[in-house]
Amino acid sequence: MNVLLLGGSPSAPSSSWRLLQLLGERLAAPGQRTAHQIHALQVRDLPALALLRADIGDPAIAAAAARVLDADAVVIGTPVYKAAYSGLLKTFLDLLPQDGLAGKIVLPLATGGGQSHMLALDYALRPVLASLSPRHILPSIYATSDQLPWHPERGLNPAAPIAARIDAGIEQLEHALQTLPRKPAAIDSRATPAALAA
């Protein structure tokens, strides 16, 4: 399955991006029930002018949108500012077609300064995601900066409650991916008729 990590933070380093990376590493780890191809896209790496102008003809913007459309699941990470997800993420989501998440599993993640911003995922981000026609939006994962301590050598070490939420989120994502219809395998144009018939 093709899983896209979509980062909506304008800053680097970013707690939300580190959280996304942790989930990506866990999904790609040996022992998972299904082999996943993990891809990453940070919106802040896209050309700013083309993004602000909604220039879907820009090659980088078109390629980014195509990566979303090609994904089976999209794990979206964003910081919360003033009780809302990042404007950078909103700018990118606005570029997607009305059914830009059709048939996809979506797992929203967010980080913020305090627990008071937790509901931003449900009241701000989830309705926008729902408008893009995903197959299913999984329960969100929210963590404060204090719950995501970072060590230069050991990396991200989430607090126990967040670690449990991450485990549950991965389990839910794995289960949801199992329900997706299989994409037909591409036919190798170099294959001989006999090989295709075998």
Contacts in CASP RR format, 6 or more apart in sequence:
PFRMAT RR
TARGET T0000
AUTHOR 0000-0000-0000
METHOD contacts of the structure
MODEL  1
MNVLLLGGSPSAPSSSWRLLQLLGERLAAPGQRTAHQIHALQVRDLPALA
LLRADIGDPAIAAAAARVLDADAVVIGTPVYKAAYSGLLKTFLDLLPQDG
LAGKIVLPLATGGGQSHMLALDYALRPVLASLSPRHILPSIYATSDQLPW
HPERGLNPAAPIAARIDAGIEQLEHALQTLPRKPAAIDSRATPAALAA
1 34 0 8 1.000
1 35 0 8 1.000
1 36 0 8 1.000
1 37 0 8 1.000
1 72 0 8 1.000
1 73 0 8 1.000
1 177 0 8 1.000
1 180 0 8 1.000
2 36 0 8 1.000
2 37 0 8 1.000
2 39 0 8 1.000
2 70 0 8 1.000
2 71 0 8 1.000
2 72 0 8 1.000
2 73 0 8 1.000
3 24 0 8 1.000
3 27 0 8 1.000
3 36 0 8 1.000
3 37 0 8 1.000
3 38 0 8 1.000
3 39 0 8 1.000
3 71 0 8 1.000
3 72 0 8 1.000
3 73 0 8 1.000
3 74 0 8 1.000
3 75 0 8 1.000
3 173 0 8 1.000
3 177 0 8 1.000
4 39 0 8 1.000
4 40 0 8 1.000
4 41 0 8 1.000
4 67 0 8 1.000
4 68 0 8 1.000
4 70 0 8 1.000
4 71 0 8 1.000
4 73 0 8 1.000
4 74 0 8 1.000
4 75 0 8 1.000
5 20 0 8 1.000
5 21 0 8 1.000
5 23 0 8 1.000
5 24 0 8 1.000
5 38 0 8 1.000
5 39 0 8 1.000
5 40 0 8 1.000
5 41 0 8 1.000
5 75 0 8 1.000
5 77 0 8 1.000
6 20 0 8 1.000
6 41 0 8 1.000
6 43 0 8 1.000
6 68 0 8 1.000
6 74 0 8 1.000
6 75 0 8 1.000
6 76 0 8 1.000
6 77 0 8 1.000
6 89 0 8 1.000
6 92 0 8 1.000
7 16 0 8 1.000
7 17 0 8 1.000
7 20 0 8 1.000
7 40 0 8 1.000
7 41 0 8 1.000
7 42 0 8 1.000
7 43 0 8 1.000
7 44 0 8 1.000
7 76 0 8 1.000
7 77 0 8 1.000
7 78 0 8 1.000
7 89 0 8 1.000
8 16 0 8 1.000
8 17 0 8 1.000
8 42 0 8 1.000
8 43 0 8 1.000
8 44 0 8 1.000
8 76 0 8 1.000
8 77 0 8 1.000
8 78 0 8 1.000
8 79 0 8 1.000
8 85 0 8 1.000
8 86 0 8 1.000
8 88 0 8 1.000
8 89 0 8 1.000
8 92 0 8 1.000
9 15 0 8 1.000
9 16 0 8 1.000
9 17 0 8 1.000
9 42 0 8 1.000
9 44 0 8 1.000
9 77 0 8 1.000
9 78 0 8 1.000
9 79 0 8 1.000
9 86 0 8 1.000
9 88 0 8 1.000
10 44 0 8 1.000
10 86 0 8 1.000
10 88 0 8 1.000
11 44 0 8 1.000
11 79 0 8 1.000
12 44 0 8 1.000
13 150 0 8 1.000
14 79 0 8 1.000
14 111 0 8 1.000
15 79 0 8 1.000
15 111 0 8 1.000
15 112 0 8 1.000
15 143 0 8 1.000
15 145 0 8 1.000
15 148 0 8 1.000
15 150 0 8 1.000
16 77 0 8 1.000
16 78 0 8 1.000
16 79 0 8 1.000
16 109 0 8 1.000
16 110 0 8 1.000
16 111 0 8 1.000
17 42 0 8 1.000
17 77 0 8 1.000
18 148 0 8 1.000
18 150 0 8 1.000
18 155 0 8 1.000
18 156 0 8 1.000
19 77 0 8 1.000
19 109 0 8 1.000
19 111 0 8 1.000
19 141 0 8 1.000
19 143 0 8 1.000
19 148 0 8 1.000
19 156 0 8 1.000
19 158 0 8 1.000
19 166 0 8 1.000
20 40 0 8 1.000
20 75 0 8 1.000
20 77 0 8 1.000
20 109 0 8 1.000
21 40 0 8 1.000
21 156 0 8 1.000
22 156 0 8 1.000
22 158 0 8 1.000
22 166 0 8 1.000
23 75 0 8 1.000
23 107 0 8 1.000
23 109 0 8 1.000
23 166 0 8 1.000
23 170 0 8 1.000
24 38 0 8 1.000
24 75 0 8 1.000
26 166 0 8 1.000
26 170 0 8 1.000
27 36 0 8 1.000
27 38 0 8 1.000
27 170 0 8 1.000
27 173 0 8 1.000
27 174 0 8 1.000
28 36 0 8 1.000
28 38 0 8 1.000
32 174 0 8 1.000
33 174 0 8 1.000
33 178 0 8 1.000
34 174 0 8 1.000
34 177 0 8 1.000
34 178 0 8 1.000
36 177 0 8 1.000
39 67 0 8 1.000
39 71 0 8 1.000
41 64 0 8 1.000
41 67 0 8 1.000
41 68 0 8 1.000
43 51 0 8 1.000
43 64 0 8 1.000
43 88 0 8 1.000
43 89 0 8 1.000
43 91 0 8 1.000
43 92 0 8 1.000
44 88 0 8 1.000
46 60 0 8 1.000
46 61 0 8 1.000
46 64 0 8 1.000
46 92 0 8 1.000
47 58 0 8 1.000
47 60 0 8 1.000
47 61 0 8 1.000
49 55 0 8 1.000
50 57 0 8 1.000
50 58 0 8 1.000
50 60 0 8 1.000
50 61 0 8 1.000
51 61 0 8 1.000
51 91 0 8 1.000
51 92 0 8 1.000
51 95 0 8 1.000
52 91 0 8 1.000
54 91 0 8 1.000
54 94 0 8 1.000
54 95 0 8 1.000
55 61 0 8 1.000
56 62 0 8 1.000
56 65 0 8 1.000
56 95 0 8 1.000
61 95 0 8 1.000
64 92 0 8 1.000
65 95 0 8 1.000
65 96 0 8 1.000
68 74 0 8 1.000
68 96 0 8 1.000
68 100 0 8 1.000
68 101 0 8 1.000
69 100 0 8 1.000
71 104 0 8 1.000
72 104 0 8 1.000
72 105 0 8 1.000
72 177 0 8 1.000
72 180 0 8 1.000
73 104 0 8 1.000
73 105 0 8 1.000
73 106 0 8 1.000
73 107 0 8 1.000
73 173 0 8 1.000
73 176 0 8 1.000
73 177 0 8 1.000
74 101 0 8 1.000
74 104 0 8 1.000
74 105 0 8 1.000
74 106 0 8 1.000
74 107 0 8 1.000
74 134 0 8 1.000
75 106 0 8 1.000
75 107 0 8 1.000
75 109 0 8 1.000
75 173 0 8 1.000
76 89 0 8 1.000
76 106 0 8 1.000
76 107 0 8 1.000
76 108 0 8 1.000
76 109 0 8 1.000
76 125 0 8 1.000
76 129 0 8 1.000
77 89 0 8 1.000
77 108 0 8 1.000
77 109 0 8 1.000
77 110 0 8 1.000
77 111 0 8 1.000
78 85 0 8 1.000
78 86 0 8 1.000
78 89 0 8 1.000
78 108 0 8 1.000
78 109 0 8 1.000
78 110 0 8 1.000
78 111 0 8 1.000
78 125 0 8 1.000
79 85 0 8 1.000
79 86 0 8 1.000
79 110 0 8 1.000
79 111 0 8 1.000
79 112 0 8 1.000
80 110 0 8 1.000
80 111 0 8 1.000
80 112 0 8 1.000
80 113 0 8 1.000
80 117 0 8 1.000
80 120 0 8 1.000
80 121 0 8 1.000
80 142 0 8 1.000
81 87 0 8 1.000
83 116 0 8 1.000
83 117 0 8 1.000
83 119 0 8 1.000
83 120 0 8 1.000
83 124 0 8 1.000
84 120 0 8 1.000
84 124 0 8 1.000
85 110 0 8 1.000
85 120 0 8 1.000
85 121 0 8 1.000
85 124 0 8 1.000
85 125 0 8 1.000
90 128 0 8 1.000
93 128 0 8 1.000
93 129 0 8 1.000
93 132 0 8 1.000
96 132 0 8 1.000
98 131 0 8 1.000
98 132 0 8 1.000
98 133 0 8 1.000
99 132 0 8 1.000
99 133 0 8 1.000
100 132 0 8 1.000
100 133 0 8 1.000
101 129 0 8 1.000
101 132 0 8 1.000
101 133 0 8 1.000
101 134 0 8 1.000
102 132 0 8 1.000
102 133 0 8 1.000
102 134 0 8 1.000
102 135 0 8 1.000
103 133 0 8 1.000
103 134 0 8 1.000
103 135 0 8 1.000
103 180 0 8 1.000
104 134 0 8 1.000
104 135 0 8 1.000
105 134 0 8 1.000
105 135 0 8 1.000
105 136 0 8 1.000
105 138 0 8 1.000
105 173 0 8 1.000
105 176 0 8 1.000
105 177 0 8 1.000
105 180 0 8 1.000
106 129 0 8 1.000
106 134 0 8 1.000
106 136 0 8 1.000
106 137 0 8 1.000
106 138 0 8 1.000
107 137 0 8 1.000
107 138 0 8 1.000
107 140 0 8 1.000
107 141 0 8 1.000
107 169 0 8 1.000
107 172 0 8 1.000
107 173 0 8 1.000
108 121 0 8 1.000
108 125 0 8 1.000
108 126 0 8 1.000
108 129 0 8 1.000
108 137 0 8 1.000
108 138 0 8 1.000
108 140 0 8 1.000
108 141 0 8 1.000
109 140 0 8 1.000
109 141 0 8 1.000
109 142 0 8 1.000
109 143 0 8 1.000
110 117 0 8 1.000
110 120 0 8 1.000
110 121 0 8 1.000
110 125 0 8 1.000
110 140 0 8 1.000
110 141 0 8 1.000
110 142 0 8 1.000
110 143 0 8 1.000
111 142 0 8 1.000
111 143 0 8 1.000
111 144 0 8 1.000
111 145 0 8 1.000
111 148 0 8 1.000
112 142 0 8 1.000
112 143 0 8 1.000
112 144 0 8 1.000
112 145 0 8 1.000
113 144 0 8 1.000
113 145 0 8 1.000
113 146 0 8 1.000
114 144 0 8 1.000
114 145 0 8 1.000
115 144 0 8 1.000
117 142 0 8 1.000
118 142 0 8 1.000
121 140 0 8 1.000
121 142 0 8 1.000
122 140 0 8 1.000
125 140 0 8 1.000
126 137 0 8 1.000
126 140 0 8 1.000
129 137 0 8 1.000
130 137 0 8 1.000
135 176 0 8 1.000
135 180 0 8 1.000
136 176 0 8 1.000
138 169 0 8 1.000
138 172 0 8 1.000
138 173 0 8 1.000
138 176 0 8 1.000
139 168 0 8 1.000
139 169 0 8 1.000
139 172 0 8 1.000
141 162 0 8 1.000
141 165 0 8 1.000
141 166 0 8 1.000
141 169 0 8 1.000
143 158 0 8 1.000
143 159 0 8 1.000
143 162 0 8 1.000
143 165 0 8 1.000
146 159 0 8 1.000
147 158 0 8 1.000
147 159 0 8 1.000
147 161 0 8 1.000
147 162 0 8 1.000
148 156 0 8 1.000
148 158 0 8 1.000
148 159 0 8 1.000
148 162 0 8 1.000
149 156 0 8 1.000
149 157 0 8 1.000
149 158 0 8 1.000
149 159 0 8 1.000
150 156 0 8 1.000
150 157 0 8 1.000
151 157 0 8 1.000
158 166 0 8 1.000
187 196 0 8 1.000
END
